[in-house]
Amino acid sequence: MTDQSHHGAGPELTAAIAERVERFVREVVIPYEKDPRRDHHGAPTDELMHEMREKARSAGVLTPHILPDGRHLNQRETAEVLIKSGLSPLGPLAVNTCAPDEGNMFLLGRVATPELKEHFLRPMVEGHKRSAFFMTEPALEGGAGSDPSMMQTRCWQEGDEWVIDGRKAFITGAQGAGVGIVMAKAEAGACMFLVDLPHPSIVIEHVPNTIDNSMPGGHATVRIDNLRVPASQLLGKEGQGFDYAQVRLAPARLSHCMRWLGACIRAQEIAVDYANRRMAFGKVLIEHEGVGFMLAENLIDLQQCRLMIDWCAGVLDSGSAGIAESSIAKVAVSEALMRIADRCVQVMGGRGVTDDTVVEQVFREIRAFRIYDGPTEVHKWSLAKRIRREWKATQ
């Protein structure tokens, strides 16, 4: 169903897709930012999502990183499109480039059998179903988080079925998802399974309120109780789950960088507009050096983020797994975006901490991003271990 070659669509087609996505997000999606259809925590409802997706389908921008013939844009091309989709926190949801679906579609395109692609991947690509990736576990119970080797969810085979037991935490979008990728540990190693949701053996225990609220379904804690999955729904091979996780995680980290760069570009636009209109102490704010310099520093950080994303995308497009490179990019971009969002709030003063604009939400979302897909410190620790290994290899 999908062809994930690195050749991509070419610069002209990519530019055209990105331009259509940007126009759709700016003209159609941004007005939805004030839509009251939100859950108890302010996250968009599935009703709101499906309404936006119908409009995206009509506009020809639904799942724009996967072409009608099934080919994927390469990572550099994907960056152009996902940055534009991120100009609104609702943009990735509306055009189907959001997490965790974008990463899950990438993984299934690489690993799933034709039968599994037809059953699970097609409804995701067509925008009819959301998905959830069940890997992280409750931290205070000693479960897997940034260290997936600590996984406590277990699976074993009984006849032509696999049985899975365990608990998961911070499962983005679990509430309301139609497709689940469940990770568990067998004697041979980690395994991944595809599951239709909702399922009576996967019980949502709690959906906490978190600092971010751009994702429908929140970040749930779930109990998996005697879940029985047909052996045909094992994703790939038994014991290869951690390898498949890496196939997904490096591009997914970069996709986060792309989308949130788009959000920070928008926040900068709003802060610049405010600073050029607001008068204080006899002149517009931007003419005060302290304010103008913050916006100039944002311009520099935005460009550095673009270059870092492009560099890492090029590494992935070369066929490399890009593990270290994606860690470098994730740290550099998430920390730079935090600085950008923080300065935008500061420039706008009291207005910056209200929900009158999306700047306040972008600030919250970026703060969460510094933890999601690996905290900055875990990536630095991994890179330090790599530095140590490389040094020892030269002695």
C-alpha positions as CSV (number, residue, x, y, z in Angstrom):
1,M,0.0,0.0,0.0
2,T,2.9,2.4,0.6
3,D,6.3,2.8,-1.1
4,Q,8.7,4.2,1.4
5,S,11.6,4.8,-1.0
6,H,14.0,7.7,-0.3
7,H,13.5,9.3,-3.8
8,G,10.5,11.4,-2.7
9,A,8.3,13.5,-4.9
10,G,10.7,16.2,-6.2
11,P,11.0,19.9,-5.3
12,E,8.2,21.2,-7.5
13,L,5.5,18.8,-6.3
14,T,6.7,19.2,-2.7
15,A,6.6,23.0,-2.9
16,A,3.1,22.8,-4.3
17,I,1.9,20.4,-1.5
18,A,3.4,22.6,1.2
19,E,1.8,25.7,-0.3
20,R,-1.6,24.1,-0.4
21,V,-1.2,22.9,3.2
22,E,-0.2,26.3,4.4
23,R,-3.1,28.0,2.7
24,F,-5.5,25.4,4.2
25,V,-4.1,25.8,7.7
26,R,-4.2,29.6,7.6
27,E,-7.6,30.0,5.9
28,V,-9.6,27.0,7.3
29,V,-7.9,25.6,10.4
30,I,-6.9,28.7,12.3
31,P,-10.5,29.9,12.7
32,Y,-11.2,26.6,14.5
33,E,-8.8,27.5,17.2
34,K,-11.7,29.3,19.0
35,D,-14.1,26.4,18.4
36,P,-15.7,25.4,21.7
37,R,-15.8,21.6,20.9
38,R,-13.2,20.6,23.5
39,D,-13.0,18.0,26.2
40,H,-12.7,18.6,30.0
41,H,-9.0,19.6,29.5
42,G,-9.4,21.8,26.5
43,A,-8.2,19.2,23.9
44,P,-10.1,19.1,20.6
45,T,-12.9,16.5,20.4
46,D,-13.0,13.8,17.7
47,E,-16.1,15.5,16.3
48,L,-14.0,18.6,15.7
49,M,-11.2,16.5,14.2
50,H,-13.5,14.7,11.7
51,E,-15.1,18.0,10.6
52,M,-11.7,19.5,9.9
53,R,-10.5,16.3,8.2
54,E,-13.5,16.3,5.8
55,K,-12.6,19.8,4.8
56,A,-8.9,18.7,4.4
57,R,-10.1,15.8,2.2
58,S,-12.1,18.1,0.0
59,A,-9.2,20.5,-0.3
60,G,-6.8,17.6,-1.3
61,V,-4.5,18.1,1.7
62,L,-5.4,15.1,3.9
63,T,-2.3,13.0,4.8
64,P,-0.3,15.2,2.4
65,H,3.1,13.5,3.1
66,I,1.8,10.2,1.5
67,L,1.0,10.7,-2.2
68,P,-2.1,9.2,-3.8
69,D,0.0,6.4,-5.4
70,G,1.2,5.4,-1.9
71,R,4.7,6.9,-2.1
72,H,6.0,8.8,0.9
73,L,7.7,12.1,0.7
74,N,11.3,11.7,1.8
75,Q,12.3,13.3,5.1
76,R,13.5,16.6,3.6
77,E,10.2,16.9,1.7
78,T,8.2,15.9,4.7
79,A,9.8,18.7,6.6
80,E,8.5,21.3,4.2
81,V,5.0,20.0,4.5
82,L,4.9,19.3,8.3
83,I,6.3,22.7,9.2
84,K,3.4,24.2,7.3
85,S,0.9,21.9,9.0
86,G,2.2,23.0,12.4
87,L,1.3,26.7,11.9
88,S,-1.7,26.0,14.1
89,P,-1.8,23.5,17.0
90,L,-4.9,22.1,15.2
91,G,-3.1,21.9,11.8
92,P,-1.5,18.4,12.1
93,L,-4.7,17.0,13.5
94,A,-6.7,18.5,10.6
95,V,-4.4,17.3,7.8
96,N,-3.4,14.0,9.5
97,T,0.3,14.7,10.1
98,C,-0.1,14.6,13.9
99,A,1.6,12.4,16.5
100,P,1.3,9.5,17.1
101,D,-0.4,8.7,13.9
102,E,2.3,10.0,11.5
103,G,4.9,7.9,13.2
104,N,2.7,4.9,13.4
105,M,1.8,5.2,9.7
106,F,5.5,5.3,9.0
107,L,6.2,2.2,11.0
108,L,3.3,0.2,9.5
109,G,4.4,1.2,6.0
110,R,7.8,-0.2,6.7
111,V,7.1,-3.4,8.7
112,A,3.4,-4.5,8.3
113,T,2.3,-7.3,5.9
114,P,0.0,-6.3,3.0
115,E,-3.0,-7.8,5.0
116,L,-2.2,-5.7,8.1
117,K,-1.7,-2.6,6.0
118,E,-5.1,-3.0,4.5
119,H,-6.8,-3.6,7.8
120,F,-5.0,-1.2,10.1
121,L,-2.9,1.3,7.9
122,R,-5.5,2.2,5.3
123,P,-8.1,3.7,7.7
124,M,-5.3,5.8,9.3
125,V,-4.0,7.1,6.0
126,E,-7.6,7.9,4.9
127,G,-8.0,9.9,8.1
128,H,-10.9,7.8,9.5
129,K,-9.1,6.4,12.5
130,R,-6.7,7.7,15.1
131,S,-4.0,5.4,16.6
132,A,-2.1,5.0,19.8
133,F,1.4,3.5,20.5
134,F,1.4,1.6,23.8
135,M,5.1,1.6,25.0
136,T,5.6,3.8,28.0
137,E,4.7,2.4,31.4
138,P,4.0,3.8,34.9
139,A,7.3,5.2,36.2
140,L,6.8,4.6,39.9
141,E,6.1,1.0,39.2
142,G,9.5,0.6,37.6
143,G,8.1,0.4,34.1
144,A,9.6,1.4,30.8
145,G,9.8,5.1,29.9
146,S,12.9,6.7,28.5
147,D,14.5,3.3,29.1
148,P,12.4,0.8,27.1
149,S,14.5,-2.2,28.4
150,M,12.6,-1.8,31.7
151,M,9.4,-3.0,30.0
152,Q,7.2,-5.0,32.4
153,T,4.3,-5.7,30.1
154,R,4.6,-9.4,29.2
155,C,3.4,-11.5,26.3
156,W,3.4,-15.2,25.5
157,Q,2.0,-17.4,22.8
158,E,-0.9,-19.8,23.4
159,G,-1.8,-21.7,20.2
160,D,-2.6,-19.3,17.4
161,E,-3.0,-16.4,19.9
162,W,-0.7,-14.1,21.9
163,V,-1.7,-13.2,25.4
164,I,-0.6,-9.8,26.8
165,D,-0.7,-8.5,30.4
166,G,0.5,-5.2,31.8
167,R,0.0,-1.5,32.4
168,K,0.9,1.5,30.2
169,A,1.1,5.2,30.9
170,F,1.1,8.4,28.9
171,I,-0.5,6.7,25.9
172,T,-1.3,9.6,23.7
173,G,-4.7,9.5,22.0
174,A,-5.7,6.1,23.5
175,Q,-9.1,7.4,24.4
176,G,-11.0,7.3,21.1
177,A,-8.3,5.6,19.1
178,G,-9.3,2.9,16.5
179,V,-5.8,1.3,16.1
180,G,-3.4,0.3,18.8
181,I,0.3,-0.8,18.5
182,V,1.0,-2.6,21.7
183,M,4.5,-3.3,22.8
184,A,5.3,-6.2,25.2
185,K,8.2,-8.4,26.2
186,A,8.4,-12.1,25.4
187,E,11.2,-14.6,26.2
188,A,12.7,-13.9,22.8
189,G,12.6,-10.1,23.3
190,A,10.2,-7.3,22.7
191,C,7.2,-7.7,20.4
192,M,4.7,-5.4,18.8
193,F,1.0,-6.2,18.1
194,L,-1.7,-4.5,16.1
195,V,-5.0,-4.3,17.9
196,D,-8.5,-2.9,17.0
197,L,-9.6,-0.4,19.5
198,P,-11.6,0.0,21.7
199,H,-11.0,-3.5,23.2
200,P,-12.5,-4.8,26.4
201,S,-9.1,-6.1,27.6
202,I,-7.5,-2.6,27.3
203,V,-9.1,-0.5,30.0
204,I,-8.4,3.2,30.3
205,E,-7.9,3.8,34.0
206,H,-7.1,7.5,34.0
207,V,-6.5,10.4,31.6
208,P,-4.5,13.0,33.5
209,N,-4.6,16.7,32.8
210,T,-1.2,17.7,31.4
211,I,0.5,20.9,30.5
212,D,-0.3,20.3,26.8
213,N,-3.8,19.8,25.3
214,S,-3.5,19.7,21.5
215,M,-4.1,16.0,21.2
216,P,-7.5,14.3,21.3
217,G,-7.7,11.5,23.9
218,G,-5.0,13.0,26.1
219,H,-2.3,10.8,27.6
220,A,-4.0,7.9,29.2
221,T,-2.9,5.3,31.8
222,V,-4.3,1.9,30.7
223,R,-4.5,-1.6,32.1
224,I,-4.0,-4.5,29.6
225,D,-5.7,-7.5,31.2
226,N,-5.5,-10.9,29.4
227,L,-5.5,-9.3,25.9
228,R,-5.6,-12.0,23.3
229,V,-4.3,-11.1,19.9
230,P,-4.3,-13.4,16.8
231,A,-0.8,-14.5,15.9
232,S,-1.3,-12.9,12.5
233,Q,-1.4,-9.5,14.2
234,L,2.1,-9.7,15.4
235,L,3.9,-6.8,13.7
236,G,7.0,-8.1,12.0
237,K,9.0,-10.8,13.8
238,E,9.0,-12.0,17.4
239,G,11.7,-10.4,19.5
240,Q,12.3,-7.5,17.1
241,G,10.2,-4.9,18.9
242,F,13.0,-2.7,20.0
243,D,14.4,-2.6,16.5
244,Y,11.0,-1.6,15.1
245,A,10.8,1.1,17.8
246,Q,14.0,2.6,16.5
247,V,12.6,2.5,12.9
248,R,9.7,4.6,14.2
249,L,11.4,6.8,16.8
250,A,14.1,8.6,14.9
251,P,11.8,10.0,12.2
252,A,9.1,10.6,14.7
253,R,11.4,12.8,16.8
254,L,12.2,14.8,13.8
255,S,8.6,15.1,12.8
256,H,7.9,16.6,16.2
257,C,10.6,19.1,15.5
258,M,9.0,20.0,12.2
259,R,5.5,20.5,13.5
260,W,6.5,22.6,16.5
261,L,8.8,24.7,14.4
262,G,5.7,25.6,12.4
263,A,4.0,26.5,15.7
264,C,6.9,28.8,16.7
265,I,7.0,30.5,13.3
266,R,3.3,31.4,14.0
267,A,4.1,32.5,17.5
268,Q,6.8,34.7,16.2
269,E,4.4,36.2,13.6
270,I,2.0,37.1,16.4
271,A,4.7,38.6,18.7
272,V,6.1,40.6,15.8
273,D,2.7,42.0,15.0
274,Y,2.1,42.9,18.6
275,A,5.5,44.5,19.0
276,N,4.9,46.7,15.9
277,R,1.5,47.9,17.1
278,R,1.9,48.3,20.9
279,M,3.1,51.7,22.0
280,A,5.0,52.2,25.3
281,F,7.3,54.9,26.5
282,G,6.9,57.0,23.5
283,K,7.5,54.4,20.7
284,V,6.4,51.0,19.4
285,L,7.7,48.1,21.4
286,I,10.0,46.7,18.7
287,E,12.0,50.0,18.7
288,H,13.0,49.3,22.3
289,E,16.2,47.4,22.1
290,G,15.3,44.8,24.8
291,V,12.2,43.8,22.8
292,G,13.7,44.1,19.3
293,F,16.7,42.0,20.3
294,M,14.4,39.2,21.6
295,L,12.6,39.0,18.2
296,A,16.0,39.1,16.4
297,E,17.2,36.2,18.6
298,N,14.1,34.3,17.7
299,L,14.8,34.9,14.0
300,I,18.3,33.4,14.5
301,D,16.9,30.4,16.5
302,L,14.2,29.7,13.9
303,Q,16.8,29.6,11.2
304,Q,19.1,27.3,13.2
305,C,16.1,25.0,13.8
306,R,15.4,24.8,10.0
307,L,19.0,24.0,9.3
308,M,19.2,21.3,12.0
309,I,16.0,19.6,10.8
310,D,17.2,19.7,7.2
311,W,20.6,18.2,8.2
312,C,19.0,15.3,10.2
313,A,16.4,14.7,7.4
314,G,19.3,14.4,4.9
315,V,20.9,11.8,7.1
316,L,17.7,9.8,7.3
317,D,17.2,10.1,3.5
318,S,20.6,8.6,3.0
319,G,19.3,5.4,4.5
320,S,21.0,5.8,7.9
321,A,19.1,5.0,11.0
322,G,20.1,8.4,12.2
323,I,19.9,7.5,15.9
324,A,22.5,10.0,17.2
325,E,21.6,12.6,14.6
326,S,18.0,12.5,15.6
327,S,19.0,12.9,19.3
328,I,21.1,15.9,18.4
329,A,18.3,17.5,16.4
330,K,15.7,16.8,19.0
331,V,17.7,18.4,21.8
332,A,18.9,21.4,19.7
333,V,15.5,22.1,18.2
334,S,13.3,21.5,21.3
335,E,15.5,23.7,23.4
336,A,15.7,26.5,20.8
337,L,11.9,26.3,20.3
338,M,11.5,26.7,24.1
339,R,13.6,29.9,23.9
340,I,11.5,31.2,21.0
341,A,8.1,30.5,22.6
342,D,9.3,32.0,25.9
343,R,10.5,35.2,24.3
344,C,7.2,35.5,22.4
345,V,5.3,35.3,25.7
346,Q,7.7,37.9,27.2
347,V,7.4,40.3,24.3
348,M,3.6,40.2,24.5
349,G,3.5,40.7,28.3
350,G,0.1,40.2,29.9
351,R,-1.5,39.3,26.5
352,G,1.1,36.6,26.1
353,V,-0.1,34.6,29.1
354,T,-3.8,34.7,28.1
355,D,-5.5,32.4,25.6
356,D,-6.4,35.4,23.4
357,T,-3.8,34.1,21.0
358,V,-2.1,30.6,20.5
359,V,1.2,31.9,21.9
360,E,0.4,30.7,25.4
361,Q,-0.6,27.3,24.1
362,V,2.5,27.0,21.9
363,F,4.6,27.8,25.0
364,R,2.9,25.0,27.0
365,E,3.2,22.5,24.1
366,I,6.9,23.1,23.6
367,R,7.5,22.7,27.3
368,A,6.0,19.2,27.1
369,F,8.0,18.5,23.9
370,R,11.3,18.8,25.8
371,I,10.2,15.7,27.7
372,Y,8.2,13.7,25.0
373,D,10.1,11.5,22.7
374,G,13.0,11.4,25.1
375,P,13.9,14.2,27.6
376,T,16.8,16.4,26.7
377,E,18.9,14.8,29.4
378,V,18.4,11.2,28.2
379,H,19.5,12.2,24.7
380,K,22.6,14.0,26.1
381,W,23.4,10.9,28.2
382,S,23.0,8.7,25.1
383,L,25.3,11.0,23.1
384,A,27.8,11.1,25.9
385,K,27.9,7.2,25.9
386,R,28.5,7.4,22.1
387,I,31.4,9.9,22.6
388,R,32.9,7.5,25.2
389,R,32.6,4.5,22.9
390,E,34.2,6.3,20.0
391,W,37.0,7.6,22.1
392,K,37.7,4.0,23.4
393,A,37.7,2.7,19.8
394,T,40.6,5.0,19.0
395,Q,42.8,4.0,21.9
